[in-house]
Each structure stands twice: as structure tokens, then as C-alpha cells.
Amino acid sequence: MQWRVRPVLPVTKLIGAVAVVVLAVAFGGGDRLRWVVAAVVALALLVWALRDLVVPIRLAADADGVTVVTGFARRRRLSWSQVERVRVDRTTRRGLRSELLEIDAGDAVYLFGAHELGAMPEDVVTEIAELRA
């Protein structure tokens, strides 16, 4: 089984990068600081979208274990014996609720949100539990 970034996310990030450039052209004038800030923000959005396009599959699981994405584009294979716990981490801050899939491998903890998985973390935990059993 594989869970991937929703296709709308990289598109949205690319549109955001274009919007920043358009706003810089419209309101930047001769102000270098505005151009530098716009360039940095647009570049950051482009790199972020590139990661989604290069590594769309953030989590994969089979009968032998899971493969997680670490860093910008590296993958790490974990056998089920290396995985100590898989759970949903729920937090509420300032009235906003967030849920993250947490894979605890002892030496590292991997967190994935619903947008990265393309599914609700609770559903992914259920599917992983079925595979692991």
C-alpha cells in the first residue's frame, strides 16, 4: 500500500510562487528589499513543490515493513521489528485540531499529516495495523 501527496498541493504551491512574482511586479517598483523577499518566497515555494513532484509517495507499507521519506527526498526502509509504535497524534491548539500519523522507530519518529498521505491518519493507521497483523 502507498500513501502519496494529494496532486492539488504542488499545483497550489506553484500557483503561490507565480502569485508572489506577480505581486512583486505589480507593487515592487524600485524597492530591492521587496524584490529580494519575493524572490526568496517564490524560490521556497518552488523547492517545496518540487519535493512533492519528485517524491510524491511519502509512506509505503507491505507485509515486511514500511518505507518512509526522510529529509528532502531520501527513503528509509523499516522492518516491522524496527517499528515500535504506529499511532495518531491528536493535538488541539488555539481551537484548531490537528492529527498526525506517528511512526516510532525507536531512534527516530516520523510524522505525516493528512495532506502528505492523501488520506486521514486514522484510516492509514487501520490499514497499517491490518498489514502488520
N, C-alpha and C positions, 0 to 999 in steps of 0.2 A: 504494500500500500504506500502511496505517496501523497504528501500534502504540499501544495505549492502556493505561491503568492498569487493573489487574485490579479487577473490581467489589467484591471482598471487602475491599479496602483502605479505601475510605471508610466502609464499614459498620463495620469493625473500629475505626476511629478514632472514629466516633460512639458506639459501644458503650463505648470507653475514656473518652470525655468524660462519659457518663452514669455510669459506674462511679466516676469521680473525685468527682462530685457526691454520689452515694450514700454513698461513704466519708466525705465531709466532713459529711454529715448524721448519719451513724452515730457518728463519732468527733470531730467538730469542736467540739461543745459551745459554750462561750462564747469559745473561743480565736480571736481575729481573724486572727492570722497563718495558722493552718491554713485558714481560710475564704478568705483572700486568695490563698494558694498554690493551693488547689483551684480557685478561680475563674480564675486565670491559666492553669493547666494545662488546664482544661476549655475555655477560650476558644481556646487554642493548638491543641488537638486539633480543635475545631470549624472553625477557619480552615483548617487543614491538610486536613480532609475536604472543605471547601467548594471548595478548589482542585481536588481530584480530581474533584468533581462538575461544576465549571464548565469545566475544561479536561481532559477525560479522555484526549484524543488528544495524546500527548507528542511523537510523531515521525511524520511522513508523508513518503513519498518517491514520486517518479514519474520519468519519463524526463527531465524538465527540471531536477530538483534535489530538495532536501529542505526541509521546513518543521519547525523546532524550536520548542519552547516555551522562552521565557526569562523570568526573573523570576517574578512570581506568575501571570500569565495572558497575557503577550504572546507573539506568534508572530513568528518571523523566517524569511523565505524565503531560502534559499541556493541559487544555481545550482551545477551540478556544477563549474564553473570556480572557484568560491569555496571549494570543499571540497578541502583539501589531502590529508586522510587520514581514513579510517574504519577503526577497529581495535578490538579487545577489549583492555582494560587489565586484566590479572590481577595481583592482589596477595595476599600471604599475611601476616597479622599475628596474632601470638599463636595460631597454629594455625587461624585462620579464613581461609577463602579467599573473595575477592570478585572478581566480574567486572563491569566496566562497559563499555558501548558508548561509545567516544570518537569524536566528530566534530570534527576540527580544521579550523577555517575561517580559520586564519592569525591574525586579530585576536582570536579567541575559541575556546575549547574547550568543547564541550557533552558532558556526561556523563549517561548514562542507565543505571539498574540494571534488573535483570530484572523487578522489581515494577512499575516505571514503564512498561515496554514490554509487559508481559504475555507475554513470550517470552524465551528465553535470548539474551543479547547475541551469542553466536557465530552463532545462526540468523539474527538480524537482519543481521549483517554479510554473511553469504552472500546474503541476499535483496537487500540494497542493492547488492552487487557485481554481481549479475545485472541489476538495473535500470540501473546506471551504464554497463555494457558496451554 
